[in-house]
Amino acid sequence: MKLLIVSLVSLWMGGFIGVAAMCLFQINRGRGTERKTNERKE
């Protein structure tokens, strides 16, 4: 029973870290495209 809880927690943590990393990547990519469009307009 203890092993099951530990494995579930580790899977949940892994999923949470993965989602957070994807969100950060999307934000960084979004900022990059915004900078490019602003430079083109100028």
C-alpha positions in Angstrom: 0.0 0.0 0.0 2.8 2.4 0.9 4.6 1.7 -2.4 1.4 2.5 -4.3 1.1 5.9 -2.6 4.7 6.7 -3.3 4.4 5.8 -7.0 1.2 7.9 -7.3 2.9 10.9 -5.7 6.0 10.6 -7.9 3.8 10.3 -11.0 1.7 13.4 -9.9 4.9 15.4 -9.2 6.3 14.4 -12.6 3.1 15.4 -14.4 3.0 18.7 -12.5 6.7 19.5 -13.4 6.0 18.6 -17.0 3.0 20.9 -17.2 4.9 23.8 -15.5 7.8 23.3 -17.9 5.4 23.3 -20.9 3.7 26.5 -19.7 7.1 28.2 -19.2 8.2 27.1 -22.7 5.0 28.5 -24.3 5.3 31.8 -22.4 9.0 32.2 -23.5 8.1 31.3 -27.1 5.2 33.8 -27.0 7.5 36.5 -25.8 10.0 35.7 -28.6 7.3 36.0 -31.3 6.1 39.2 -29.8 9.6 40.7 -29.9 10.0 39.6 -33.5 6.7 41.2 -34.6 7.5 44.5 -32.7 10.9 44.7 -34.5 9.2 44.1 -37.9 6.6 46.9 -37.2 9.4 49.3 -36.3 
